[in-house]
């Protein structure tokens, strides 16, 4: 029996790698990958400080790269893996992209889309959370503790 190594855990590990890149750049450590047919077609991490742009979130970076890769604005048959729950801005962009599935690691209790409600996501988008929740939350905790010193 063959075991598919490409699963939610595998792809969330890839998103965590992106979050660690952001951490090293002194950016809020959020990482994202977009997958289509078990292939990573886009990667992104927060670049708001680097670009001096509040819209340069990991999800937005990944959505743009995936759309360019596919040559299409809709991300049908794609899954976003992101370490932290998308904010309302990113949820809106994901709504318009019509992405099939969103998997996030840890909730954002202050600014996450779920603080507004599930209606921010496209009705046909499946949203799952909790994949490597502890690791994703810990990276954020370390980052903000370092900032407060």
C-alpha positions as CSV (number, residue, x, y, z in Angstrom):
1,X,0.0,0.0,0.0
2,X,1.4,3.4,-1.0
3,X,1.2,6.2,1.4
4,X,0.8,9.7,0.0
5,X,3.5,11.9,1.6
6,X,1.7,15.0,0.3
7,X,-0.9,15.8,2.9
8,X,-1.9,18.7,5.1
9,X,1.0,18.2,7.5
10,X,3.5,18.1,4.7
11,X,2.3,21.3,3.1
12,X,1.9,23.1,6.5
13,X,5.6,22.3,7.2
14,X,6.3,24.1,4.0
15,X,4.3,27.1,5.1
16,X,6.1,27.0,8.5
17,X,9.4,27.3,6.5
18,X,8.1,30.4,4.9
19,X,7.1,31.8,8.3
20,X,10.6,31.2,9.6
21,X,12.0,33.2,6.6
22,X,9.7,36.1,7.6
23,X,10.9,35.7,11.3
24,X,14.5,36.0,10.1
25,X,13.6,39.2,8.2
26,X,12.0,40.7,11.4
27,X,8.6,40.4,9.7
28,X,5.6,39.0,11.6
29,X,6.2,35.2,11.0
30,X,3.3,34.2,8.8
31,X,4.0,31.8,5.9
32,X,1.8,30.5,3.1
33,X,2.0,28.0,0.3
34,X,-0.6,27.4,-2.4
35,X,-0.9,23.8,-3.7
36,X,-2.6,22.6,-6.9
37,X,-2.7,18.8,-7.6
38,X,-0.2,18.0,-4.9
39,X,2.3,20.6,-6.3
40,X,3.3,23.8,-4.6
41,X,2.7,26.5,-7.1
42,X,3.2,29.6,-4.9
43,X,5.0,30.6,-1.7
44,X,4.7,33.7,0.4
45,X,5.6,35.2,3.7
46,X,4.8,38.5,5.3
47,X,6.7,41.4,3.7
48,X,4.9,44.4,5.2
49,X,8.0,45.9,6.8
50,X,10.2,45.1,3.8
51,X,7.8,46.7,1.3
52,X,6.4,49.3,3.7
53,X,3.0,48.0,2.6
54,X,0.3,46.9,4.9
55,X,-1.2,44.7,2.2
56,X,2.0,42.6,1.8
57,X,0.7,39.7,3.8
58,X,1.8,36.1,3.2
59,X,-1.5,35.1,1.7
60,X,-1.6,38.1,-0.7
61,X,1.9,37.3,-1.8
62,X,1.0,33.6,-2.4
63,X,-2.3,34.5,-4.2
64,X,-0.6,36.8,-6.6
65,X,2.2,34.2,-7.3
66,X,-0.4,31.4,-7.8
67,X,-2.5,33.5,-10.2
68,X,0.6,34.4,-12.2
69,X,1.7,30.7,-12.3
70,X,-1.8,29.6,-13.4
71,X,-2.4,32.5,-15.7
72,X,-5.8,32.8,-14.1
73,X,-7.4,34.9,-11.4
74,X,-9.4,32.1,-9.9
75,X,-7.6,29.5,-7.8
76,X,-10.0,26.6,-8.5
77,X,-8.6,23.2,-7.4
78,X,-6.1,24.9,-5.1
79,X,-5.5,24.8,-1.4
80,X,-3.9,27.6,0.7
81,X,-1.8,26.5,3.7
82,X,-1.1,29.3,6.0
83,X,0.4,29.3,9.5
84,X,-2.0,31.9,11.0
85,X,-5.7,32.4,10.4
86,X,-6.2,34.9,7.5
87,X,-7.2,38.4,8.5
88,X,-10.4,40.0,7.0
89,X,-8.4,41.6,4.1
90,X,-6.8,38.3,3.2
91,X,-10.2,36.4,3.6
92,X,-11.7,38.9,1.2
93,X,-8.9,38.3,-1.4
94,X,-9.4,34.5,-0.9
95,X,-13.1,34.9,-1.4
96,X,-12.5,36.6,-4.8
97,X,-10.0,34.0,-5.8
98,X,-12.6,31.3,-5.2
99,X,-9.9,29.0,-3.7
100,X,-11.2,25.5,-3.0
101,X,-9.7,25.0,0.5
102,X,-7.9,26.9,3.2
103,X,-5.9,25.2,5.9
104,X,-4.5,27.3,8.7
105,X,-2.4,26.5,11.7
106,X,-3.4,28.7,14.6
107,X,-6.2,31.2,15.1
108,X,-5.7,34.9,15.3
109,X,-8.0,35.8,18.2
110,X,-7.6,39.6,17.6
111,X,-7.6,40.0,13.9
112,X,-8.6,36.7,12.3
113,X,-11.4,36.4,9.9
114,X,-13.4,34.2,12.3
115,X,-13.8,37.2,14.6
116,X,-16.2,38.6,11.9
117,X,-17.7,35.3,10.8
118,X,-17.4,32.5,8.3
119,X,-19.2,34.6,5.7
120,X,-16.0,36.3,4.7
121,X,-14.9,33.1,2.9
122,X,-16.4,32.0,-0.4
123,X,-19.4,29.7,0.3
124,X,-17.7,26.8,-1.6
125,X,-14.4,27.1,0.2
126,X,-13.6,24.5,2.8
127,X,-11.8,26.0,5.8
128,X,-9.8,23.8,8.2
129,X,-7.6,24.7,11.1
130,X,-5.4,23.3,13.8
131,X,-2.7,21.7,11.6
132,X,0.6,22.2,13.5
133,X,-1.3,24.7,15.7
134,X,1.1,24.5,18.6
135,X,4.2,25.1,16.3
136,X,2.5,28.0,14.5
137,X,1.4,29.7,17.7
138,X,4.8,29.2,19.3
139,X,6.6,31.0,16.5
140,X,4.2,34.0,16.8
141,X,4.7,34.0,20.6
142,X,8.5,34.0,20.4
143,X,8.4,36.8,17.8
144,X,6.2,39.1,19.8
145,X,8.1,38.3,23.1
146,X,11.3,39.3,21.3
147,X,9.7,42.5,20.1
148,X,8.6,43.5,23.7
149,X,12.2,43.2,25.1
